[in-house]
Amino acid sequence: MTDFERQEKIVMLLDERPFASVRDLQHLIGVSGATIRRDIEKLNEAGRARKVYGGVAAVERGVRAASLPFVENRDIAVAAKRAIAREAEKLVQDGSSIIVHAGSTCFHFGCRIAHRNLRVYTNSLPLASYLGEHGTCQLTVGGGDLHREPGLLYDVATTSHRFYAAQFFVGALGISEQGILEQHPLLVRLCDEMSRTASEVILLADSRKFSVHPPTVALPFSRIARVVTDDGLSDAHARMLERAGVEITIAQIEREQ
């Protein structure tokens, strides 16, 4: 069992009960106490669990609320996400290969390019299902186990793949001066892997994300070429992006009259 698999098992257990001792986890997972303590440290650092005396406890509901299930997040700030998707589509050239990451903004973008002459690679099960049923683009889907949240197909034993693309379109749970921030360790790992197989990384994120600060840096701004966001971006956040050397595309939200 890998580090990731052990830690996922611990988090799943904490969804069922508020506390687990080191001894409990040794018995359930079948590894040493030292290994369990290292896993607890990593989960505590990632904000996915709390290290407490004798074991590990579930984080309070409010701490985890920033990361909503996909089916809920997809229907939040829809006007902004559709505006971002509309501008992002203009950056794609027909005949090219692109990678589209998981997340609701990337899903809206994927719907926009469903009928374009493109080769699209994605690990997102919701997007793959939509493109398979409604799209005409060439589709390649990442394989592996289904991780229902965040809705990814992924093999944790895989360290690389053979798909190379002109652009990688990625979302974010939050954004700070450090770059893209995430909470789920699988998204952190996948962001890093995918970014290394594309010539250009483009972040699709509505302006709310600049005020959300989950614990883990998934990608630094040094590896991001452009941010596509909505017209709610503050001057302070725009200056932050300019200091980081990132191009900015502003999408105008179509508001009801």
C-alpha positions, 0 to 999 in steps of 0.5 A: 500500500502506497503512502497516498493509499494509506492516507486516503484510508485514514481520511475515509475512516475519519469520515465515519468517526471523529477520532482514531488512535495510532494503535487502531490505525496500526491494526486496520492498515497493518503497518508500524506505529512509526509509519502511521505517525508519519502519515498523520503528520502529512495529513495534519500539514495538508489540513485534511486531519488534526494531529492530536495526543495518541492519534488523529482527529477529523478536521472541523466541518468549516475547515473542509467546507472550502472544497465542495463536491463537484456536483455542488461546485459546478452550479456556483458562480456559473456566469463567471465560469462560463465567461472564463470558458468563453475567453479560454476557448479563444486561446486554443488552436484547431488541430492541437492537443490539450489537457483539461484538468478536473474541477467545475471551471475546467468542466465548463471550458470542456463543454465549450470545446466539445465540438472543436477539432482537438485532441483532448486528454482528461482525468476528469470523469464528469468531463469525459462523460460529457465529451463522450456523449455530446462531443466530437473532439478526439478524446483520451481518458486517463485510466486507473481507479475512480476517486469519486471526490474529486471525480478523477480516474487515476492510477496512483502507481503511475508516475508518467504518461505518454500524452504531450500537449500544447496547453494544460488548462487547470483550475484551483481551489485557491490562489495566493502569491505562491501560486495555485493552492489545493487541499486534496493530495491527488489534485496536487500530484496530478497538477504537477504531473500534467504541467510537465507534459504541456508546453503552456499552463493556463489557469482558469479560476474565477475571482473568488478563488483569490480569497481562498487559501487551502494549505498546499501549493500545487503549482507555483506561478513560475510554471503558469503562463496565463490566468483567465479570470473574471472582471471581479479581479481586484487591483491588488490581485492583478498587481500580484499576478503582474509581479509574478510575470503571469499574463492576465485575460479578463472575462466580462461576466454577462449580467442580467439587465 
